[in-house]
Structure formats: C-alpha cells, structure tokens
C-alpha cells in the first residue's frame, strides 16, 4: 500500500570529518593543490551539493591517497549514500562493503547497506545488516526504524511495532518512527493509539503523504468514511498514483454511498497495483466490510 512509512529507509551522511581525512598535520595545513578541503566539503554533502558533486568529491578524496583508514571508511559510506539517493543501488552496496572492510566497528555503513538491500527487496540481507548495525550501536534509532521496515515487508507486525517503540524511545523526534508506528498500529488494530501517532506527525509535518495514507486506513477501519476520504484525498493530492490511497478511498466512497466514485477509484488502484485487495485483506479490511 505504501510509498510511505513501511517503505521508508533512513540514511544519512556521516558527520563532517575534515580532521580525520588528512594523514598528518602537515598535510592538513597544505592539502594537495588546495583541492582536498573542497572535496571533503562536497563529500560531506555541504552547501546543498548535487548527488553527482558529492560522488565526485568523495571519489577525488578517496583517490588522493591522503586519508586515514577511518576517514576513507567515512568517505566510502558517504559516497554510497549519494549513490543510493541518486538511485544507483548497485554502485552503493560495494561502497558500503568497502567502508565496512576499512572499519568493521562503524555502524553507519551496516545500516546504509541494509537500506540499500531493503530497496532492492532483499529482505534477509537487509535484516542481517540492520542487526549488525544495532549490535554495534544499540542506541541507533534510525537502524531500528529501518529494521521495522523489513519486518513490515515480511508481515511481522508485532516485531515492527517493537522496533518503532525502541526508535521513539531513543530518538523521540524521529518522524519516520512515529509515522511507521502509526501504520503498524493501524494494521494491528490499535486504532486509537495509531490515530494519536498519526496526529502527532501531522502537527509537525502537515504534508506527509505516508501519514495521511495511514490515517485514512485508521478512519476506514473505524467506520468513519468521510474522514477516510479526506485523508486519502490529501495523500493523493501529493501522489496521485498511490494505489493504496486510491483503493482505500474507493472503499470509503462505496461505504458512503458513492458507487460510481468508489468503483472508479478501485479500478484505478487495480490498474496501478494488481492484487491490491489482498493487501487490504491483510490489513483487516474487506471490500464488503
């Protein structure tokens, strides 16, 4: 159903690492041709650099021969993130592998490699990577959010809910954790608690497609057709081809007596995603409910 909370993966560039990148104080004071400091800035994603510029900056630093092993691990991780953000997962994964090889205690590339595998649909490999990230850093809230995303894909909703709980405990301002828990609670049937999570997200992020989609499901399961239509419509204004929102709105329209509108939405949803009704049955919603 989602583009959304269940499909979100959280990555992030490592913190600025200029002091680590250059092999000696003399090199730090006199970087070759003055270029390495600029490459560091680009590799860190500073100044709103494009993904291509970030990749080029990391590559230039890696090729410069001036980095410590720790600095190179950060640079490979950052380049992998830029490749992922640029949609090139197959280039990202070897960068995360190299980062891990250089520093096996560094949790970020394990998380980011897991995120890449999750996007590829390789859920067992993603789960293994997230488990290792959490083992290395038990306070890594983003890794718990990402592992919850794997559990959602595997329909292990209780495990996903526990991971979202832990992520929220560790990082209370992490939007994806609240939105993901809203969605998971909606599926599990904890509707009032789910509604509270969604409302909290929308207070701070009022244009969040995932959360409107999730809240639409909650209202649909509560029998509140008009509220469900409003929420699904809000999601569709941002993403008109979100199959779950179309299907959910179609069901809500049917329940409200709008057969023509409901049938049109459901037909459009099935065109975008075959078998969408099976997803809704798994969420506890049938067309004849």
N, C-alpha and C positions, 0 to 999 in steps of 0.2 A: 504494500500500500504506500510505502513512504519513500520520499527522496531524502528524507526527513530525519526524525530523531533516531530511528533504528538504523539508518544508513549513514549517519554522521560519523566521521572519524576525525580525531583531533590530533594535529601535528603542531609543530612549531619550530622555528629556528632556535638554535642554541643561543645563549647569551653572548654578547659581544666578547670577542676573545683576542683582542689585539695584543695583550701582554703575553699570551701563550704562543702566538704564532711565530714569532721570530726566534731563532735559535740562540741568540746571545745578545747581551746589552748593546754591543757594537753594531750588530745587525739591526737591532731595533732603532738605533739612532740614525742609521744610514741604510735604509732599505734600498735594494737594487733599483736604480732609475726612479726612485720615488714612487714606484707603482704598487708595492705590496700593501701599503696602508689603504690605498683606494680599493684594491682587490678585497681586503678584509672588510671594508665598509660594504661593498657590494655583496659579498658572500654572507654577511650578517643580515642582508635584506634591508639595509638602512636606506633612507631617502626615497622610499617607495619605488625602489628599483624594480624593473620588469623581471619576470622569471628568467628570461634569456640573459639579462645582465647579471643576475645573481649566479646563474650557472657559469657564465664566463668568468666572473670574479673568483668563484671557488676553484675553477679549473686552473686559472692563472696562478693562484696561490699554491695549489697542490703541485703544480709543475715547477714552481720556483725553487724547490729544494731547501727552503728556509724554515719549514715548520717542524716543530716537535711532534712526537707521536700523538700526544694529546690534542694538539692543535689540528693535526691532519684528521684525526677522528671527528672533530667538530666540523671541519670543512666538508668532509665526505657526507656527514649527516645532513648538513645544510644543503649541499648540492642535491642529495637525494630528495629532500623536502621540496626543493624548487622543481625538480623533475616531476614529482608527484603532482604538485599544484599545476604544472603545465600539461598534465595528462599523460605523461610518459612513464608509466609504472615500470615497464621492463628495463628502463635505464635507472630508475630509482633504486630498485632492490639491490643490484650489485654495489651501489654506493653505500647503502646501509650495511651490507655484508662487510665491506672494506672497513667501515667505521668500527664495527664490532670486532673485527680482526685486530685493529690497531689498539682498541681499548675495550676488552671484554667486560669491564665493570661499568660501562657507560650505558645507562638505561634508555636514553632517548632513542638511539637507533633501533633498539629492540621494539619499542613502541611504534616507531615510524615504519619499520619493516612489517609489523603486524597490520598497521593501517593500510599499507600497500597490498598485502595479501588479502585483506578484507575486501578491498575494492575489486580485486581480481576474482573474488568468490572462492578463494582457497582458505576455507574457514579453519581447518585443523592447523594449518601452518600459521595462520593469524593468531589462533588461540595459544599456540606454543610460544610465539614471540611475545604476546602480551603477558603471559605467565612469567616469562623471564624478566621482563621489564618491571613487573610488580615485585618479583623476588629481589631484584637489585635495589628497588626503591619502593618500599611498602607504602610510602606517602604520595605516590604518583597518581593523583586524582584522574588525570586525563587517560592514563592507561586503564583504569577501572571503567571509565566511560566507554572506551574502545572495546574492552573485553565484553562489556554488556552488549555492545552491538553484535558481536559474534554470537552470543547466547540468543539474542533475538532472532538472528538468521537461522539458528538451529532449533528454534521454537522452545527454548529452555527459559521460560519467562521468569520463574522463581529465581534462578541464578542471575538473570539480568537485573531483576529488581534489587537483589542484594548488592550487586556491584554499583548500581546507581546510588543506593543508600550510602555506601562507603565513599564514593566520589564526592557526594554532597557533604559528608562529614569532613572530608579532607579539604575540599575547595568549595565553600558554600556559595560562591558567586559564579560557578561554572554553569553557564546557560544550558549547554548540551546535556548535563546531568539532570537538571530539573525537567527539561523537555522530554528526555528519554524516559525518566521515571514516570512522567505523566502518561506517556504512551503505553508503557509496560503495565502500569496500574489499570489503565483503561481496558487492556486485554484481559487482565486477571479478574476484573470485575470490582475492584476497589474504587468505585466511581467518584465518590465524594472526595477522597484523598487525591485521586487523579485530577479532578477539577481544580482543587486548590493548587496543585503543582503547575498546571497549565496557566491558571490566572496569574500566578507569581511571575512566570516567564513573560507573559504578555504585558505586565505592568512595566517592565524594563525594556522589552524588545517587542514593540507592538506590531511589527510587520513579519513576525516569524511564521513562515509557511508551515513548518512541521507542527508547531503548537496549535495553530488553527485547525489543521487536519486532525490532530489528536483530540482536541476539544470537541470537534464535530462528531467524532466517534462516541465520545462520552455522552453528549447530548442525545445522540441517536439511541444509545443503549438505555438512557434514562427515559426514553419515550418523548423527548422534547423536540419534536420535528422542526418547528420554526427556528429554534436556536441552532440546531444542527445545520439547517440550510444556510443560515447566516455565516456560520464558521466555515463550512466547506466552500461557500462562495468567496469568503475572504482569502482562503488558500488559493483558489482557482484564479483570482484576480492577479496573483503573482505568478502562478504556474498553471496556465490553462490546460495543460495536458497531464496533470496529476491524476492518474487513473483512480486511485483510492478515493480522492475527494469527489470525483465525478460519480463514482458508484455510490458512495455514501450519500451524496446529495440526492441522487436518483431515488434511493430507498426512502429518504426523508420526504421527498416530494410525493412519492406514492402514498406514504402514511398520512400526508396532509391533504390527500385527495386530488393531487395534480398528476393524473395518469400520463398525460402527454409529455409533460416536462420530465417526469420520473423515467419514463421509457426512453426518452432521448438521451438523458444523462447516462443511464445504464448501458445503452447501446454504444455510446461514445467511449465509455470506460472499457468495455469488452474489446473494442477495436484497438485501443492502446495496449491493453494487457489481457491476453487470453487467460481465462481461469480466475479472474479477479474475484468471482463469487466464492471460490474455495478459500481465499484469504479471509474474507469476511466471516465465513462459517467458522474458521479457526479463531477469529476474534470474538465469536459468540453472537454473531448477527446473521440472521437468515432473511431472505427476501420476503418471506411470508410471516415474519415475526410481527 
